[in-house]
Amino acid sequence: MRLRTRLTLWYGGAFFAAGAVLTAVVYLIVRSRITANMPEPGESLEALFASGSHLGMTDTQVAYLIDTVIERQQAANDATLQAVLLGSGIALGVVGLLAVVFGFLMAGRVLRPIDAITATAQRVADRSLHERINLDGPGDELKRLADTFDGMLARLDRAFEGQRRFVANASHELKTPLAINRTLLEVAAAEPDAGHRVRDLAANLLAVNERHERLIDGLLTLAGADRDPADPVPVDLADIVAHLAAQFAAEAAEAQVAVDVSCEEAVAVGDAALLERLVANLIANGIRHNHPGGTLTVRTAATGGRARLTVANTGPAVAAYEVDALFQPFRRGEGRDRIESVRGVGLGLSIVESVARVHGAALTAVPNPDGGLRVTVAF
């Protein structure tokens, strides 16, 4: 039940309870006053009439007349009390219903700032840290809450922006010396008098240099993947899969992995470059973490109005409790965290998770019974 409805019920219940108490008090006061002013049957005639002789009636006749008047007055008083009670009940019901409607409207007005805070929090949950509430109004508790929330968002925005800027700047600065190193190694290996040992050393160093370049590229992508797409456009995932499957065909053949692609039209709205990187990382992960003679299956489809990408591969067995950890940076599974590898740097699935999150996609990963992983991204 919504808070607005609960508040309305509380307001209405309190009003009806107070109205019922007030009606009962008024009823009791009116009844007590009427009862106090009524003479009792058989009361002394001398207290009512000094003498009944001037009426031409005997004392017995006067007593009977007085008792009759008292009985009729009592009946009239009872009818009056019933009318007061009935009228008060009807008035309480009508005014109570109006009070419930008024309470519903007032509850909505009071909770409006909370709705604004909730809406902003929901947008912030989608990585839009630049959003602010900017609540107008008196400096009450809700205004102070909104201002505190805005201040927290500003600090978080500065912290995340500083972190992204640091990663981007550091990555750019590191790419320059790596490029210089690659050039020097290639020149040294190309010298006519370079010996066999020098060429082997240059080849090994070039492989390490290439891995570091991939690491920096991954960090750059990961830093940029945490932002909402600047200019989202409709992108057919089937076209991306077909294009990338052709690019990875040679690597799959070298790894002896059979690639099975089934592409149906599946249009997602987002950043084309980031979506291509997501698909590329999943395909590369399915090939590199496979075994000779294994398979890689890639499917795209539109189900229930949502574009869906499914990538499943064979390979080493993955425990269910290890799946979430695979999407953390520098995690490769099988106890190979932070181990040098020329095949990857441990950022592939982290980039996939970041791209899926900023596109509002549902990412699920489950281990296959015979080994490997099945990853599904529903946009």
RALIN-V794283 format. One record per helix or strand of 2 or more residues. SS is the DSSP state (H for helix, E for strand). FROM is the first residue (numbers start at 0). TO is the last residue. If there is no record, write none. Layout:
{{SS/FROM/TO} {SS/FROM/TO}}
This chain:
{{H/2/36} {H/44/47} {H/52/54} {H/58/124} {H/140/189} {H/195/223} {E/232/235} {H/236/246} {H/248/253} {E/257/262} {E/266/269} {H/271/287} {E/294/302} {E/305/312} {H/319/325} {H/347/357} {E/361/366} {E/372/377}}
